[in-house]
Amino acid sequence: MKTLIAIVGATATGKTALAIELAKIYQSQIISFDGRQFYQEMEIGTAKPSPQELAAAPHHFINHKSIKDNYTVADFEREGLILLDNLFQNHDILFAVGGSGLFLRALSQGLDPMPAVDLQVINQLEQRLATEGLAALQAELKTADPDTYYNIDLDNPRRLLRALSVCISSQKPFSSFKTFVPQARNFSTYLININYERENLYSRINQRVDLMIAAGLEAEALSLYPLRDLTALQTVGYSEWFDFFAHKLTRQEAIEKIKQHSRNYAKRQITWFKREPIALHLTGENNLADNIATATHFIDNEFFYIFNQEK
């Protein structure tokens, strides 16, 4: 039985550290499904694994695209399945880690088929995003498709543009194309979720932002400011600095906005993964060694059961 173990949870919960240790124990590899860590130019603000962490276990889908590339969830699904087929030839267990739930769902269950979208519609929406901002497009989606409005990450411009482009091109709600029928995969997927008490999680997020600032996030954002209209850069940790550079916020306001928006993002991640079938819940307040022991016990016993069921 080929199996993908996905380490999930909100930002700043220690997913990367756990995934690396498990990959080392099982001599396996890691697939990232963090939709922001794909991009080479976004280093500090996306909390990518350090060079030492990347060297500790083989990683895939980190730094493999440019922010200038148009890279979709469907692209990730296609490339991810090809990669998994290749890696499963030498591994019975692979690990995935990230906080972008839609990317994991695409990999493990597939995406609903969607109608073709007029390229002109996409271009017009991207222009409107640059000139009118997210709020205007969010309001339009609320009118066109309330179901989608209340169930997607509205601060994610890629998902917002995708939903609106389908609504406009098809003249039907984006949600009407959702079948929620999982597609067959030749591997099983188990989710291990890391939870934190909300107050502790928010404290960790605030501390992480402070560390990013100390590591040079402002300078990184400034270097990307000329490309600020690219969809990939309409994201937490960068858009706030762009507003500072445009004199819309003070420096301290930008930092506080990054913390606030990061906390909001964590809340949306928690809500998403509450809807997913979690095989094992871990408590972030435990030390890493304890969570490693719990996870390996689960994996070893789960696979012992599967092996005997198949006999």
Backbone bond lengths (Angstrom), bond angles and torsions (degrees), N, CA, C in turn:
res aa  C-N    CA-C-N  psi(-1)  N-CA   C-N-CA  omega(-1)  CA-C   N-CA-C  phi
1 M - - - 1.461 - - 1.525 109.38 -
2 K 1.316 117.63 116.37 1.458 122.21 176.61 1.521 107.89 -82.34
3 T 1.328 115.85 134.07 1.463 119.48 -171.62 1.515 111.71 -137.84
4 L 1.334 114.18 136.91 1.451 122.41 174.74 1.526 107.86 -107.60
5 I 1.336 115.79 120.81 1.461 121.71 176.88 1.526 107.12 -101.23
6 A 1.331 116.90 115.82 1.459 121.54 -177.87 1.526 110.02 -102.76
7 I 1.317 116.56 124.57 1.456 122.23 175.75 1.527 107.18 -93.98
8 V 1.322 116.81 114.36 1.458 121.15 -172.40 1.530 110.22 -123.36
9 G 1.323 114.64 171.55 1.456 120.94 178.65 1.507 110.54 143.87
10 A 1.323 115.74 177.86 1.456 120.88 -179.49 1.518 111.13 -70.68
11 T 1.308 115.84 167.18 1.455 121.24 175.62 1.526 110.38 -60.44
12 A 1.313 116.41 146.70 1.469 123.82 175.93 1.522 113.85 69.93
13 T 1.326 117.83 25.90 1.463 119.96 178.71 1.520 113.01 -100.45
14 G 1.329 118.25 -0.12 1.460 120.50 177.55 1.515 114.23 88.68
15 K 1.317 117.39 25.97 1.469 121.50 -178.09 1.530 111.66 -63.37
16 T 1.334 115.59 -44.01 1.465 119.72 -176.29 1.522 111.70 -61.02
17 A 1.330 116.57 -45.54 1.465 120.23 -178.06 1.521 111.41 -60.40
18 L 1.331 116.48 -43.64 1.465 120.12 179.59 1.520 111.02 -65.97
19 A 1.326 117.25 -44.73 1.464 120.67 -178.71 1.526 111.04 -60.35
20 I 1.324 117.17 -41.51 1.469 120.34 -179.42 1.524 110.85 -64.48
21 E 1.313 117.14 -45.15 1.462 119.79 -179.42 1.531 111.22 -63.68
22 L 1.319 117.28 -39.96 1.469 120.08 178.94 1.528 110.76 -68.41
23 A 1.331 116.73 -39.35 1.464 119.49 178.36 1.524 110.79 -63.20
24 K 1.329 116.69 -36.15 1.466 120.32 178.12 1.534 110.45 -67.80
25 I 1.322 116.96 -43.12 1.470 120.65 -178.84 1.516 110.93 -62.27
26 Y 1.338 117.28 -42.90 1.463 121.02 -175.90 1.524 112.35 -96.39
27 Q 1.342 116.38 10.38 1.469 121.90 178.81 1.533 110.05 49.40
28 S 1.314 114.45 51.16 1.457 121.18 -173.39 1.528 110.67 -119.06
29 Q 1.328 116.42 -165.34 1.461 122.09 -177.80 1.528 109.56 -134.53
30 I 1.334 115.62 166.59 1.459 121.57 -171.60 1.525 110.33 -122.84
31 I 1.327 115.41 132.00 1.461 122.62 173.58 1.522 107.24 -107.50
32 S 1.316 117.45 122.88 1.460 120.88 177.54 1.525 109.78 -85.83
33 F 1.334 116.34 134.28 1.470 119.74 171.28 1.531 109.61 -120.43
34 D 1.321 114.54 37.62 1.456 121.04 172.55 1.524 108.09 -91.79
35 G 1.318 116.33 110.78 1.457 121.00 -172.60 1.513 114.90 -65.34
36 R 1.348 118.44 -11.67 1.461 120.25 179.06 1.523 111.92 -99.96
37 Q 1.325 117.25 -23.35 1.461 120.12 -178.76 1.525 112.47 -79.00
38 F 1.328 117.25 -4.63 1.465 120.38 175.61 1.531 111.15 -62.83
39 Y 1.335 116.57 -29.86 1.463 120.79 -165.21 1.528 112.78 -92.44
40 Q 1.331 114.89 129.06 1.460 122.32 -175.18 1.525 112.28 -62.43
41 E 1.327 116.65 -38.68 1.466 120.22 -170.97 1.528 113.17 -77.89
42 M 1.341 117.38 -16.77 1.462 121.35 -176.49 1.521 108.02 -102.22
43 E 1.311 116.34 93.27 1.458 120.68 -171.35 1.527 111.72 -101.59
44 I 1.319 116.38 -63.71 1.464 120.43 -172.70 1.527 111.21 -71.47
45 G 1.326 117.02 -45.00 1.455 120.77 -173.72 1.514 115.74 -71.40
46 T 1.328 117.61 -9.57 1.468 120.42 179.37 1.521 112.39 -105.26
47 A 1.333 116.34 4.01 1.476 121.33 177.56 1.519 112.14 52.78
48 K 1.324 116.07 47.03 1.460 119.89 177.83 1.524 110.72 -64.91
49 P 1.326 116.76 155.83 1.468 119.01 172.97 1.523 110.13 -57.65
50 S 1.317 115.68 146.23 1.465 120.37 178.78 1.532 109.39 -70.25
51 P 1.339 117.40 164.63 1.469 119.77 175.57 1.525 112.49 -54.83
52 Q 1.338 116.30 -36.61 1.463 119.75 178.89 1.528 110.94 -66.27
53 E 1.340 116.47 -40.54 1.466 120.16 178.69 1.525 111.26 -68.00
54 L 1.316 116.69 -40.23 1.465 119.80 178.54 1.523 111.40 -64.07
55 A 1.337 115.95 -31.16 1.464 120.29 -179.83 1.525 111.81 -79.40
56 A 1.339 116.90 -18.40 1.471 120.16 -175.90 1.512 112.65 -74.61
57 A 1.346 117.13 -25.42 1.471 121.72 179.36 1.523 107.52 -156.21
58 P 1.318 118.14 144.63 1.471 119.74 -179.96 1.529 111.12 -62.34
59 H 1.342 116.21 129.98 1.458 123.42 179.24 1.530 110.00 -116.09
60 H 1.331 115.41 149.69 1.460 121.66 176.34 1.527 109.42 -132.08
61 F 1.330 115.37 151.49 1.470 123.59 179.26 1.532 112.83 67.63
62 I 1.312 115.82 35.74 1.462 121.55 168.80 1.530 107.16 -124.83
63 N 1.328 115.48 128.77 1.476 121.49 179.86 1.527 112.88 62.79
64 H 1.308 117.89 29.50 1.464 118.01 -176.68 1.529 112.84 -102.85
65 K 1.352 117.00 1.24 1.458 120.60 178.90 1.519 109.88 -136.54
66 S 1.324 115.76 160.47 1.452 122.33 173.12 1.529 108.91 -99.98
67 I 1.333 116.67 152.67 1.459 119.98 177.21 1.531 111.15 -63.00
68 K 1.323 116.92 -15.56 1.464 121.01 178.24 1.525 112.05 -82.23
69 D 1.331 116.61 -11.64 1.462 120.67 179.93 1.527 110.46 -81.88
70 N 1.311 116.05 144.14 1.460 121.23 173.09 1.524 107.74 -91.66
71 Y 1.314 116.69 97.93 1.462 121.99 -173.86 1.516 108.90 -117.84
72 T 1.335 116.39 120.55 1.457 121.45 -173.12 1.528 111.58 -108.76
73 V 1.322 115.37 170.41 1.466 120.63 175.23 1.527 109.81 -61.57
74 A 1.327 116.58 -37.95 1.468 120.19 178.51 1.533 110.98 -63.43
75 D 1.324 116.75 -38.49 1.472 120.21 176.01 1.527 110.23 -61.30
76 F 1.331 115.07 -44.05 1.468 119.53 179.64 1.522 110.94 -63.34
77 E 1.319 117.29 -42.06 1.462 120.01 179.06 1.528 110.71 -59.40
78 R 1.324 115.92 -47.58 1.467 120.17 -177.87 1.525 111.19 -62.92
79 E 1.324 116.68 -49.81 1.465 120.31 -178.42 1.526 111.21 -68.67
80 G 1.327 116.46 -36.22 1.461 120.00 -179.32 1.516 112.46 -65.11
81 L 1.314 116.82 -40.90 1.467 119.88 -179.81 1.524 111.45 -66.96
82 I 1.321 116.19 -37.59 1.470 119.43 176.39 1.525 109.96 -63.34
83 L 1.332 115.96 -44.67 1.466 120.05 179.49 1.525 111.05 -62.79
84 L 1.325 117.30 -45.32 1.464 120.17 -179.83 1.524 111.33 -60.67
85 D 1.314 117.40 -41.82 1.471 120.21 177.92 1.527 110.65 -57.57
86 N 1.325 116.13 -41.75 1.463 120.05 -179.53 1.532 111.39 -69.65
87 L 1.328 116.40 -45.17 1.469 119.70 -176.49 1.521 112.01 -70.30
88 F 1.326 117.20 -33.96 1.464 119.82 -179.94 1.527 112.50 -68.42
89 Q 1.296 118.51 -11.81 1.460 120.25 175.33 1.522 111.13 -67.55
90 N 1.337 116.17 -24.92 1.472 120.36 -178.46 1.519 113.68 -119.16
91 H 1.337 117.37 -2.51 1.463 121.21 -177.77 1.526 109.72 -136.96
92 D 1.321 115.95 137.58 1.466 119.65 172.52 1.531 111.28 -86.25
93 I 1.326 116.16 -28.11 1.462 121.88 -179.63 1.524 108.98 -124.06
94 L 1.321 115.71 130.05 1.453 122.10 171.29 1.520 108.75 -123.56
95 F 1.326 116.07 157.47 1.458 120.54 -178.72 1.523 110.17 -117.71
96 A 1.315 115.17 143.75 1.461 122.01 173.80 1.513 107.78 -125.00
97 V 1.317 116.16 147.47 1.470 119.05 -178.95 1.517 109.27 -146.01
98 G 1.330 115.82 140.79 1.458 120.01 177.96 1.512 111.56 161.87
99 G 1.312 114.52 177.47 1.456 119.73 -179.86 1.511 113.99 -121.22
100 S 1.335 117.18 3.84 1.468 121.17 179.72 1.527 108.84 -92.00
101 G 1.319 115.09 90.96 1.461 120.47 -172.44 1.513 114.52 -58.54
102 L 1.338 117.44 -34.78 1.460 119.70 -178.55 1.520 111.37 -65.40
103 F 1.333 117.03 -36.35 1.464 120.33 179.05 1.527 110.35 -66.40
104 L 1.321 117.06 -40.24 1.461 119.62 177.69 1.519 110.46 -66.13
105 R 1.317 116.69 -42.20 1.469 119.54 179.39 1.519 110.85 -62.17
106 A 1.331 117.03 -39.67 1.465 120.27 177.93 1.520 110.62 -60.85
107 L 1.340 116.55 -41.36 1.458 120.89 -178.54 1.524 111.58 -69.58
108 S 1.323 116.85 -42.53 1.468 120.41 -172.16 1.529 113.97 -90.29
109 Q 1.341 117.01 -26.37 1.463 119.68 -174.92 1.520 113.90 -127.11
110 G 1.328 116.73 -17.62 1.460 119.76 -177.64 1.513 112.07 92.41
111 L 1.320 115.05 166.29 1.456 122.49 179.71 1.518 110.36 -106.30
112 D 1.310 115.42 151.21 1.461 119.46 174.47 1.527 109.37 -68.58
113 P 1.349 117.79 139.43 1.465 119.92 176.90 1.527 110.34 -64.64
114 M 1.308 116.20 134.23 1.451 121.58 -177.89 1.529 110.48 -119.13
115 P 1.328 117.72 153.23 1.466 120.32 179.06 1.523 111.18 -70.39
116 A 1.308 115.35 161.64 1.463 119.85 176.72 1.525 109.39 -64.76
117 V 1.316 115.19 145.90 1.460 121.10 -178.25 1.521 109.03 -115.55
118 D 1.314 115.78 135.45 1.458 122.46 179.55 1.530 108.89 -67.98
119 L 1.332 116.74 123.55 1.464 121.43 -179.16 1.519 111.11 -59.59
120 Q 1.318 117.28 -33.76 1.465 120.48 178.93 1.526 110.85 -63.86
121 V 1.326 116.41 -35.88 1.467 120.51 178.04 1.532 109.78 -64.09
122 I 1.329 116.29 -44.13 1.467 120.41 179.08 1.524 110.66 -60.87
123 N 1.328 116.50 -45.66 1.463 120.36 -179.89 1.527 111.61 -61.74
124 Q 1.332 115.89 -40.97 1.464 119.56 179.29 1.529 111.32 -65.56
125 L 1.327 116.61 -40.52 1.456 119.81 179.29 1.528 111.10 -66.76
126 E 1.324 117.26 -38.81 1.457 120.17 178.03 1.531 110.91 -64.25
127 Q 1.325 116.83 -38.27 1.458 120.20 176.41 1.520 110.99 -65.40
128 R 1.329 115.88 -40.99 1.464 119.47 178.71 1.524 111.05 -66.43
129 L 1.323 116.79 -36.87 1.462 119.95 177.43 1.526 109.93 -60.02
130 A 1.334 115.98 -42.20 1.461 120.11 -178.51 1.525 111.81 -68.88
131 T 1.329 117.89 -35.97 1.466 120.90 -174.58 1.530 113.18 -94.13
132 E 1.339 116.93 -35.96 1.462 120.16 -174.71 1.521 113.30 -102.66
133 G 1.326 116.42 -22.83 1.457 120.48 179.85 1.520 113.18 88.96
134 L 1.341 115.33 171.96 1.459 121.64 -176.96 1.522 113.05 -62.60
135 A 1.331 117.03 -38.04 1.466 120.47 -172.34 1.524 112.16 -58.56
136 A 1.335 117.12 -40.42 1.464 120.47 -178.72 1.529 110.99 -65.05
137 L 1.335 116.56 -41.42 1.460 119.78 -179.77 1.529 111.13 -73.04
138 Q 1.319 116.73 -33.82 1.462 120.06 175.33 1.528 110.86 -61.04
139 A 1.329 116.61 -43.01 1.465 120.97 179.17 1.522 111.25 -64.25
140 E 1.331 117.12 -38.19 1.459 120.44 178.82 1.528 111.27 -66.20
141 L 1.336 116.43 -40.49 1.464 119.55 177.86 1.525 110.87 -64.97
142 K 1.318 117.13 -37.89 1.469 120.54 179.66 1.515 110.94 -58.88
143 T 1.323 116.62 -37.80 1.466 121.18 178.12 1.528 111.49 -75.17
144 A 1.339 116.00 -42.92 1.468 120.42 -175.10 1.517 113.32 -74.55
145 D 1.343 117.10 -34.17 1.465 120.40 -173.94 1.527 110.02 -155.64
146 P 1.344 117.39 80.74 1.475 120.12 -178.31 1.523 113.63 -57.37
147 D 1.348 117.51 -35.64 1.469 119.77 -179.09 1.522 110.93 -60.04
148 T 1.319 116.59 -46.31 1.460 120.17 179.09 1.522 110.62 -68.30
149 Y 1.317 116.67 -39.72 1.463 121.37 -179.42 1.524 111.16 -54.49
150 Y 1.311 117.25 -41.53 1.458 120.76 -176.18 1.534 113.29 -88.54
151 N 1.343 116.98 2.12 1.462 118.24 -175.55 1.522 114.91 -130.27
152 I 1.339 118.14 9.47 1.465 118.90 175.62 1.518 109.07 -123.09
153 D 1.308 114.56 168.49 1.455 121.38 176.47 1.527 107.56 -78.22
154 L 1.324 117.26 98.68 1.455 121.98 -175.02 1.523 112.85 -67.24
155 D 1.321 117.25 -19.63 1.456 120.38 179.57 1.526 112.21 -88.23
156 N 1.330 116.31 0.18 1.458 120.86 177.10 1.534 107.70 -95.31
157 P 1.334 118.02 104.39 1.472 119.38 -174.12 1.519 113.87 -61.69
158 R 1.336 117.49 -32.38 1.460 119.09 -179.66 1.533 110.82 -63.33
159 R 1.336 116.09 -45.09 1.467 119.12 -178.66 1.520 111.24 -70.72
160 L 1.322 116.32 -36.51 1.454 119.89 178.05 1.524 111.03 -64.28
161 L 1.330 116.71 -46.73 1.464 120.76 179.30 1.521 111.76 -64.73
162 R 1.328 116.60 -38.31 1.456 120.51 179.45 1.528 110.45 -62.37
163 A 1.328 116.40 -48.48 1.466 119.86 -178.78 1.520 111.37 -63.08
164 L 1.322 116.94 -45.02 1.464 120.03 -179.25 1.526 112.29 -66.36
165 S 1.324 116.31 -38.75 1.468 119.25 -179.15 1.523 110.89 -64.01
166 V 1.332 117.06 -37.15 1.473 120.52 177.03 1.528 110.03 -68.09
167 C 1.333 116.99 -43.41 1.472 120.74 178.70 1.524 111.05 -57.59
168 I 1.334 116.07 -46.49 1.462 120.89 -176.02 1.529 111.25 -71.61
169 S 1.330 116.74 -44.13 1.465 120.34 -176.35 1.529 112.43 -69.18
170 S 1.342 116.42 -38.89 1.470 120.42 -175.61 1.521 113.53 -93.71
171 Q 1.355 115.17 -16.46 1.469 120.76 -173.59 1.526 110.98 60.80
172 K 1.318 115.41 28.30 1.468 122.16 176.13 1.524 108.63 -134.84
173 P 1.326 117.77 154.87 1.466 119.08 177.74 1.526 111.24 -62.96
174 F 1.312 115.84 141.28 1.459 121.49 175.50 1.527 110.42 -55.27
175 S 1.331 116.60 -39.01 1.470 121.51 -177.64 1.520 112.61 -65.29
176 S 1.334 117.91 -21.55 1.466 119.91 -178.45 1.521 112.20 -69.57
177 F 1.337 117.20 -15.99 1.459 120.79 -179.97 1.527 112.44 -94.30
178 K 1.333 116.42 0.04 1.452 120.50 -178.95 1.534 110.20 -82.62
179 T 1.322 115.96 117.03 1.471 120.14 -179.71 1.526 111.97 -101.50
180 F 1.335 116.56 -24.62 1.463 122.55 -179.75 1.534 112.16 56.70
181 V 1.322 116.61 33.44 1.464 121.50 176.31 1.527 108.13 -102.99
182 P 1.332 118.64 109.77 1.472 120.37 -178.62 1.524 111.58 -61.62
183 Q 1.300 115.70 140.68 1.455 120.71 176.49 1.524 109.78 -88.78
184 A 1.322 115.47 150.83 1.465 120.50 -177.95 1.527 110.55 -66.71
185 R 1.303 115.78 138.41 1.455 122.38 174.94 1.524 108.39 -126.67
186 N 1.321 115.99 153.42 1.471 119.63 179.37 1.528 110.95 -93.11
187 F 1.325 116.14 23.54 1.466 121.95 174.76 1.526 108.00 -147.90
188 S 1.322 115.81 158.93 1.461 121.92 175.58 1.520 109.40 -98.80
189 T 1.321 115.96 151.10 1.461 120.51 179.08 1.525 109.56 -123.81
190 Y 1.321 115.63 131.44 1.469 121.88 175.25 1.529 108.21 -122.01
191 L 1.311 116.46 137.51 1.456 121.35 -179.71 1.529 110.94 -105.94
192 I 1.328 115.34 128.73 1.467 122.18 172.24 1.516 107.18 -110.61
193 N 1.320 116.30 118.85 1.459 121.64 -174.83 1.532 110.60 -105.35
194 I 1.332 115.80 135.36 1.466 120.79 175.99 1.524 108.54 -103.78
195 N 1.320 115.93 119.21 1.462 121.93 179.92 1.517 110.60 -104.70
196 Y 1.321 116.04 150.99 1.464 123.62 170.86 1.522 108.49 -132.50
197 E 1.304 116.56 149.10 1.453 119.37 167.74 1.531 107.82 -58.67
198 R 1.334 116.04 138.88 1.466 120.04 -171.63 1.536 112.94 -54.75
199 E 1.313 117.29 -44.28 1.463 120.34 -178.54 1.524 111.16 -63.46
200 N 1.325 116.34 -41.51 1.467 120.24 178.64 1.524 111.35 -66.72
201 L 1.335 115.86 -39.02 1.464 119.97 179.50 1.523 110.23 -62.90
202 Y 1.323 116.64 -45.97 1.466 119.46 -179.12 1.520 111.12 -63.56
203 S 1.325 116.98 -36.36 1.456 120.35 176.67 1.528 110.65 -63.70
204 R 1.326 117.19 -42.27 1.466 121.47 178.45 1.530 110.63 -63.62
205 I 1.336 116.68 -40.29 1.460 120.24 179.52 1.531 110.37 -63.77
206 N 1.315 116.95 -45.56 1.462 120.71 178.78 1.526 111.10 -60.34
207 Q 1.332 116.23 -42.01 1.457 120.19 179.43 1.530 110.72 -65.99
208 R 1.330 116.01 -39.04 1.468 119.12 179.05 1.525 110.27 -62.70
209 V 1.313 117.58 -42.61 1.466 120.14 178.35 1.527 110.37 -61.46
210 D 1.324 117.12 -43.02 1.468 120.11 177.72 1.526 110.74 -58.77
211 L 1.335 116.98 -40.18 1.468 120.61 178.83 1.525 110.83 -67.14
212 M 1.327 116.82 -37.20 1.468 120.17 177.34 1.525 110.40 -63.99
213 I 1.326 116.32 -41.90 1.467 119.90 178.31 1.524 109.46 -60.60
214 A 1.337 115.98 -46.03 1.468 120.39 -179.56 1.526 111.82 -63.66
215 A 1.343 116.21 -29.95 1.467 120.41 -178.36 1.525 113.11 -81.91
216 G 1.349 117.38 -6.65 1.461 119.37 175.89 1.516 115.55 108.83
217 L 1.329 118.01 26.89 1.466 120.51 -178.50 1.527 111.59 -60.52
218 E 1.338 116.98 -39.31 1.466 119.58 -179.17 1.528 110.98 -59.68
219 A 1.318 116.75 -45.24 1.463 120.52 -179.91 1.526 111.04 -65.70
220 E 1.333 116.41 -38.31 1.468 119.50 177.87 1.520 110.22 -62.48
221 A 1.340 116.27 -45.04 1.462 120.10 179.40 1.529 110.93 -63.58
222 L 1.316 117.18 -39.29 1.471 120.61 179.28 1.522 110.94 -62.28
223 S 1.326 116.85 -38.86 1.469 120.07 179.02 1.523 111.85 -65.41
224 L 1.339 116.47 -24.14 1.463 120.97 -179.09 1.529 112.44 -97.53
225 Y 1.332 116.78 -4.00 1.464 120.90 -175.43 1.533 112.94 -55.78
226 P 1.332 119.88 -39.30 1.477 119.12 177.89 1.531 113.22 -61.55
227 L 1.337 117.31 -20.34 1.473 121.64 -178.85 1.530 111.34 -105.17
228 R 1.327 116.99 18.01 1.471 121.92 -169.79 1.521 114.70 -60.37
229 D 1.347 118.08 -20.30 1.458 120.10 -178.98 1.527 112.99 -81.70
230 L 1.337 117.90 -8.47 1.462 120.12 177.47 1.524 109.89 -64.90
231 T 1.320 116.28 140.18 1.465 120.91 -175.90 1.523 111.73 -58.65
232 A 1.330 117.06 -39.17 1.467 120.50 -177.30 1.519 112.34 -60.58
233 L 1.335 117.24 -25.09 1.458 120.52 -177.07 1.527 113.37 -92.51
234 Q 1.320 116.83 0.15 1.467 119.88 176.25 1.523 108.17 -84.28
235 T 1.316 115.18 67.75 1.457 119.00 -171.86 1.526 110.70 -147.91
236 V 1.324 114.05 162.59 1.466 121.01 -177.41 1.523 110.81 -59.23
237 G 1.309 115.89 136.82 1.448 121.00 178.39 1.511 113.10 97.48
238 Y 1.330 116.83 -15.55 1.458 121.79 179.92 1.528 110.95 -122.79
239 S 1.323 117.25 -48.29 1.467 119.99 -178.05 1.528 111.53 -60.29
240 E 1.338 117.19 -33.74 1.470 119.99 179.09 1.531 111.24 -67.29
241 W 1.331 116.53 -40.20 1.459 119.33 176.28 1.518 110.89 -66.30
242 F 1.328 117.31 -37.41 1.459 120.01 178.52 1.533 110.41 -60.57
243 D 1.335 116.11 -38.61 1.469 119.40 176.61 1.528 110.81 -65.98
244 F 1.314 116.62 -35.04 1.474 119.92 176.43 1.526 110.61 -65.57
245 F 1.333 116.19 -45.67 1.457 119.76 -179.98 1.531 111.53 -63.43
246 A 1.345 115.82 -28.98 1.474 120.66 178.99 1.522 111.94 -88.05
247 H 1.339 116.70 7.97 1.466 123.42 177.75 1.531 112.92 65.06
248 K 1.341 115.73 28.73 1.467 120.30 175.96 1.524 111.25 -92.24
249 L 1.330 116.65 -20.62 1.460 122.92 179.38 1.523 108.74 -136.14
250 T 1.339 116.27 153.85 1.456 118.94 167.89 1.519 108.33 -77.88
251 R 1.323 116.60 167.79 1.460 119.66 -179.89 1.528 110.43 -61.22
252 Q 1.324 117.41 -44.67 1.462 119.97 -179.24 1.519 111.16 -66.08
253 E 1.324 117.49 -37.14 1.468 120.46 176.71 1.529 110.66 -63.11
254 A 1.324 116.94 -39.36 1.464 120.37 179.03 1.527 110.25 -62.49
255 I 1.328 116.64 -44.45 1.464 120.60 179.76 1.522 110.74 -62.83
256 E 1.332 117.28 -44.06 1.461 120.44 179.54 1.525 110.82 -65.46
257 K 1.333 116.84 -36.21 1.467 119.93 177.47 1.522 111.04 -65.20
258 I 1.334 117.37 -39.74 1.464 120.39 177.93 1.526 109.81 -60.13
259 K 1.320 116.88 -44.31 1.465 120.50 179.03 1.520 110.91 -64.17
260 Q 1.324 116.16 -45.41 1.463 119.83 -179.84 1.520 111.68 -62.52
261 H 1.323 116.75 -47.37 1.460 120.39 -178.53 1.533 111.51 -67.44
262 S 1.324 117.01 -32.31 1.472 120.23 175.77 1.523 110.37 -66.40
263 R 1.320 116.79 -40.39 1.467 120.34 176.98 1.530 110.49 -65.35
264 N 1.336 116.46 -40.09 1.467 120.09 177.67 1.528 111.00 -62.83
265 Y 1.319 115.15 -40.15 1.467 119.89 178.60 1.528 110.30 -63.26
266 A 1.317 116.49 -41.72 1.466 120.68 178.25 1.520 110.98 -60.76
267 K 1.326 117.64 -39.90 1.470 121.18 178.24 1.522 110.67 -61.96
268 R 1.334 116.33 -40.86 1.473 119.07 179.18 1.531 110.77 -67.78
269 Q 1.327 116.88 -37.10 1.470 119.74 177.18 1.528 110.50 -63.42
270 I 1.316 116.96 -44.20 1.463 121.37 179.15 1.522 110.27 -59.46
271 T 1.330 116.15 -44.36 1.472 120.67 178.93 1.525 110.84 -61.96
272 W 1.325 116.84 -42.21 1.475 120.66 -179.45 1.524 110.52 -61.41
273 F 1.325 116.72 -50.80 1.458 119.55 -173.53 1.529 112.70 -74.07
274 K 1.333 117.32 -15.90 1.458 119.09 171.94 1.523 111.40 -65.94
275 R 1.323 116.69 -23.86 1.469 121.44 179.76 1.526 112.35 -87.67
276 E 1.326 116.62 -8.72 1.460 120.28 -176.02 1.536 110.53 -94.25
277 P 1.331 117.13 153.98 1.473 120.54 179.23 1.532 110.79 -77.56
278 I 1.313 117.00 97.20 1.464 121.62 -177.97 1.528 109.47 -84.89
279 A 1.320 116.47 126.23 1.467 120.51 -179.63 1.519 111.75 -83.85
280 L 1.341 116.39 -30.72 1.463 120.14 -177.46 1.520 109.28 -148.87
281 H 1.338 116.01 128.48 1.461 121.56 175.04 1.524 109.14 -101.48
282 L 1.317 115.97 130.95 1.455 121.99 174.86 1.525 109.37 -115.87
283 T 1.312 116.38 149.08 1.452 122.10 179.05 1.521 109.57 -98.65
284 G 1.313 116.45 121.66 1.454 120.44 -178.46 1.505 113.16 -63.71
285 E 1.331 116.32 -25.24 1.457 119.55 179.13 1.526 112.43 -66.79
286 N 1.340 117.37 -20.04 1.463 119.90 173.14 1.530 109.43 -70.48
287 N 1.333 116.46 156.08 1.459 116.89 176.84 1.531 109.91 -75.89
288 L 1.313 115.31 163.76 1.462 120.71 -174.32 1.519 111.75 -60.39
289 A 1.321 117.61 -40.31 1.466 120.89 -178.32 1.530 110.92 -60.12
290 D 1.328 117.19 -41.14 1.465 120.57 179.20 1.526 110.84 -65.40
291 N 1.320 117.03 -41.94 1.464 119.87 179.83 1.525 111.61 -68.74
292 I 1.319 117.06 -33.66 1.465 120.31 174.79 1.525 109.68 -63.15
293 A 1.318 116.50 -45.21 1.466 120.70 -179.11 1.524 110.77 -62.80
294 T 1.332 117.56 -42.68 1.468 121.31 179.33 1.522 110.60 -64.84
295 A 1.326 116.26 -43.27 1.463 120.14 -178.52 1.526 111.76 -66.89
296 T 1.323 117.95 -43.09 1.460 119.50 179.82 1.531 111.03 -66.96
297 H 1.326 116.59 -36.60 1.474 119.48 176.36 1.520 109.99 -61.07
298 F 1.337 116.11 -44.27 1.473 120.35 178.11 1.527 110.80 -61.81
299 I 1.330 116.55 -49.29 1.467 120.09 -176.88 1.519 110.85 -62.55
300 D 1.325 117.90 -46.73 1.463 121.27 -177.74 1.524 110.94 -62.92
301 N 1.327 117.49 -44.03 1.460 120.51 -179.01 1.514 112.03 -72.17
302 E 1.325 117.19 -35.84 1.464 120.78 178.93 1.515 110.06 -64.26
303 F 1.321 116.61 -43.34 1.451 119.40 -177.75 1.523 111.97 -75.26
304 F 1.304 117.47 -29.26 1.457 120.06 173.80 1.534 109.37 -62.84
305 Y 1.340 115.66 -40.86 1.479 120.24 179.76 1.527 109.97 -66.35
306 I 1.344 116.22 -46.94 1.464 119.75 -178.44 1.525 110.40 -61.35
307 F 1.327 116.11 -44.28 1.455 120.46 -178.31 1.531 111.35 -58.10
308 N 1.334 116.23 -43.74 1.447 119.95 -178.62 1.524 112.60 -73.59
309 Q 1.329 117.58 -28.88 1.451 120.20 176.08 1.525 111.27 -68.31
310 E 1.328 116.15 -30.61 1.468 119.74 -176.84 1.512 112.28 -82.40
311 K 1.303 116.42 -17.11 1.467 119.45 -178.38 1.527 111.47 -68.07
